[in-house]
């Protein structure tokens, strides 16, 4: 009796079919093409029939491969969801939801969403992970997260993920609002952006290159460090308008009046593109959508 195919080989086979070539699959998964070829050969030997036709244009399913793909697609999705659910359950039966997000721009939604979620699921804990959009998406693909809230970077490929719009956040440059502080011309200003402001890195460099010859840009690890540079050393900070209005009015930050400096970024909810999604993930998404401002 032949051994059953490995679950990892089945999911890799699905990725090969989705990408359409070994080269693209290799880039996406970080697995060498010879290894991918070996996995295909092992699956074909196990099934006893050719599953893929390979050519210079890529790969396509054979007739047997088409049936095989349809059979394993639903099974692998259901098994992955079962594994995710069990991973999120302690010995006492307590579950947790693994959430990845960009902290600063979405802080205004998190408190209300968590309160509603905890009332609905009192025995569930939310594990929060902060990272760049690329890092969060990678963790989601690797089943380390259940859902991700972040902006979409130009370098992020998410065709294999389910994506729905959450909210659009507006960002502006802020300066020290103390009257005793003189306002520097933009050409002489120093710029700062928190690393958690995922929209900021590329955009602020583009803006700075237009207004300051040297492009003097500093990145910080926290809002506190950003605020200190603004208040004590005269930096201009790229921050979310909503976050500043809700969490930092007492800091006396003054929004720059130049309209052309205002920018915005669309934030999305990302989940793995599967027919069946975790009930906890679905519930949290429903709550997030319900608390969006009109």
C-alpha positions in Angstrom: 0.0 0.0 0.0 1.3 3.4 -1.0 1.9 6.1 1.6 -0.5 9.0 1.7 0.8 12.2 0.2 2.2 14.8 2.7 -0.2 17.7 3.6 2.6 20.2 2.8 3.1 18.6 -0.7 -0.6 19.0 -1.4 -0.6 22.7 -0.5 2.6 23.3 -2.5 0.9 21.5 -5.5 -2.0 23.9 -5.2 0.4 26.9 -5.1 2.1 25.6 -8.3 -1.3 25.4 -10.1 -2.2 28.9 -8.8 1.1 30.5 -9.9 1.1 28.6 -13.2 4.8 28.0 -13.2 7.6 26.5 -11.1 9.6 29.8 -11.3 6.8 31.9 -9.9 6.0 29.4 -7.2 9.7 29.2 -6.3 9.8 33.0 -5.9 6.7 33.1 -3.8 7.4 30.2 -1.4 11.2 30.4 -1.3 11.5 26.8 -2.4 14.0 25.8 -5.2 12.6 24.7 -8.5 14.4 21.3 -8.3 12.6 20.7 -5.0 9.3 21.6 -6.5 9.9 19.2 -9.4 10.7 16.5 -6.9 7.5 17.1 -5.0 5.5 16.9 -8.2 7.2 13.6 -9.2 6.5 12.1 -5.7 2.8 13.1 -6.0 2.6 11.6 -9.5 4.3 8.4 -8.4 1.9 8.2 -5.4 -1.2 8.8 -7.6 0.1 6.7 -10.4 -0.6 9.2 -13.2 0.8 12.4 -14.6 -0.8 15.5 -12.9 0.9 18.4 -14.7 2.0 19.1 -18.2 5.2 21.3 -18.3 6.3 23.5 -21.1 8.2 26.8 -21.7 5.0 28.6 -21.0 4.6 27.1 -17.5 2.4 24.2 -16.2 -1.1 23.1 -16.8 -3.3 20.4 -15.2 -3.8 17.1 -17.0 -7.3 15.5 -17.0 -6.3 13.5 -13.9 -4.6 16.5 -12.4 -7.8 18.5 -12.7 -9.8 15.9 -10.8 -7.0 15.6 -8.2 -6.9 19.3 -7.7 -10.7 19.5 -7.2 -10.6 16.7 -4.7 -7.8 18.0 -2.5 -8.8 21.7 -2.6 -11.7 21.5 -0.3 -10.1 18.8 1.9 -6.9 20.8 2.5 -8.8 24.0 3.3 -11.0 22.2 5.8 -7.9 20.5 7.4 -6.0 23.8 7.6 -9.0 25.5 9.3 -9.3 22.6 11.8 -5.6 22.9 12.6 -5.8 26.7 13.0 -8.8 26.2 15.4 -7.0 23.6 17.5 -3.8 25.7 17.6 -5.9 28.5 19.0 -7.3 26.4 21.8 -5.7 25.8 25.2 -6.2 22.7 27.3 -9.0 24.5 29.1 -10.8 25.1 25.9 -10.0 28.8 25.7 -9.5 30.0 22.1 -7.6 33.0 20.7 -7.7 35.0 17.5 -4.3 35.9 16.0 -4.5 39.4 14.6 -1.8 41.3 12.6 -2.1 45.0 12.1 -0.3 48.3 11.7 -0.8 49.8 15.1 -0.8 53.6 14.8 -3.3 54.3 12.0 -5.8 51.7 13.3 -5.7 52.4 17.0 -9.0 54.3 16.9 -10.9 51.2 15.8 -9.2 48.6 17.9 -10.6 49.4 21.4 -14.3 49.4 20.3 -13.8 46.3 18.2 -12.1 44.4 21.0 -14.8 45.4 23.5 -17.6 44.1 21.2 -15.6 41.0 20.4 -14.9 40.2 24.1 -18.6 40.6 25.0 -19.5 38.1 22.2 -16.7 35.7 22.9 -15.7 36.1 26.6 -13.4 33.0 26.5 -11.4 34.1 23.5 -8.1 36.1 23.7 -6.8 38.2 20.9 -3.1 38.0 20.1 -1.9 41.1 18.4 1.2 41.2 16.1 2.7 44.3 14.6 4.8 44.2 11.5 5.2 45.7 8.0 2.6 44.8 5.4 5.0 42.4 3.8 5.8 40.7 7.1 2.1 40.5 8.1 1.1 39.0 4.8 3.9 36.4 5.0 2.8 35.4 8.5 -0.8 35.1 7.2 0.2 32.9 4.4 2.2 30.7 6.8 -0.9 30.3 9.0 0.8 32.2 11.8 -2.1 34.8 11.8 -5.9 34.5 11.2 -6.4 37.9 9.7 -4.4 41.1 8.9 -5.3 44.8 8.9 -2.9 47.0 7.0 -2.3 49.1 3.9 -1.2 47.6 0.7 2.4 48.2 -0.2 3.5 48.4 -3.8 5.8 45.5 -3.1 3.1 43.3 -1.6 1.6 40.5 -3.8 -1.7 39.3 -2.4 -3.5 37.8 -5.4 -3.8 34.5 -3.5 -5.5 36.2 -0.5 -9.0 37.4 0.2 -9.0 41.2 0.6 -11.8 43.7 1.5 -11.6 47.4 2.1 -11.7 48.6 5.8 -11.1 52.3 5.9 -9.2 55.2 4.4 -6.9 57.1 6.7 -5.7 60.6 6.0 -2.1 61.6 7.0 -0.6 65.1 7.3 2.6 66.7 8.4 2.5 68.0 11.9 4.8 70.5 13.7 5.2 71.9 17.2 2.2 74.0 18.0 3.9 76.1 20.7 3.7 79.7 19.8 7.3 80.3 21.0 8.6 77.9 18.3 9.3 79.4 14.9 8.2 77.6 11.8 11.1 76.6 9.6 10.7 76.9 5.8 10.0 73.5 4.3 13.3 73.5 2.4 15.2 73.6 5.8 12.9 71.3 7.7 13.8 67.9 9.2 11.3 65.1 8.7 10.3 62.1 10.9 7.9 59.2 10.4 7.1 56.3 12.8 8.0 52.9 11.3 4.5 51.6 12.2 3.1 54.2 9.8 3.2 51.8 6.9 2.1 54.4 4.4 4.8 56.8 5.3 8.1 55.4 4.2 7.9 55.8 0.4 5.5 58.7 0.5 7.4 60.9 2.9 10.5 60.5 0.9 8.7 61.6 -2.3 7.3 64.6 -0.4 10.6 65.5 1.2 12.4 65.3 -2.2 10.0 68.0 -3.5 10.5 70.4 -0.5 13.9 69.9 1.0 17.1 69.5 -1.0 18.8 67.1 1.4 15.7 64.9 2.2 16.6 64.8 5.9 14.3 62.0 7.0 14.4 60.1 10.3 12.4 57.0 11.2 11.4 56.2 14.8 10.1 53.1 16.7 7.3 54.8 18.5 4.9 57.8 18.7 6.6 59.0 21.8 10.0 59.2 20.1 8.3 61.0 17.1 6.7 63.5 19.5 10.0 64.2 21.3 11.7 65.0 18.0 8.8 67.3 17.0 8.6 69.1 20.3 12.2 69.3 21.2 14.1 69.5 17.9 11.7 71.0 15.5 11.0 68.0 13.3 8.0 67.7 11.0 6.1 64.4 11.6 3.9 62.4 9.2 1.0 61.2 11.3 -2.6 59.9 11.0 -5.1 62.8 11.4 -7.5 60.5 13.3 -4.8 59.3 15.7 -3.6 62.8 16.4 -7.2 64.1 17.0 -8.1 61.2 19.3 -4.9 60.4 21.2 -2.7 63.4 21.1 -4.7 66.7 21.3 -2.9 67.6 24.6 0.5 67.4 22.8 -0.4 70.6 20.9 0.7 69.5 17.5 -0.1 71.8 14.7 -1.1 70.6 11.2 0.9 72.0 8.3 -1.4 74.2 6.2 -0.1 73.2 2.8 -2.8 71.2 1.2 -0.5 69.4 -1.2 1.2 67.7 1.7 -1.9 65.8 2.8 -2.0 62.2 1.8 -4.2 59.2 2.4 -4.0 55.4 2.4 -6.6 52.7 2.1 -6.4 50.0 4.7 -7.7 46.5 4.0 -8.6 43.3 5.8 -6.6 40.3 4.5 -7.5 36.6 5.1 -6.4 33.4 3.4 -8.4 32.8 0.3 -10.3 29.7 1.5 -14.0 28.6 1.2 -14.4 28.2 4.9 -13.1 30.8 7.3 -12.7 30.6 11.1 -16.0 31.8 12.9 -13.8 34.0 15.1 -12.2 35.7 12.1 -15.6 36.2 10.5 -17.0 37.7 13.7 -14.2 40.1 14.2 -14.4 41.3 10.6 -18.2 41.8 11.0 -17.5 44.0 14.1 -14.8 46.0 12.3 -17.1 46.7 9.4 -20.0 47.7 11.7 -18.0 50.4 13.6 -16.8 52.2 10.5 -17.6 55.9 10.5 -20.3 57.1 8.2 
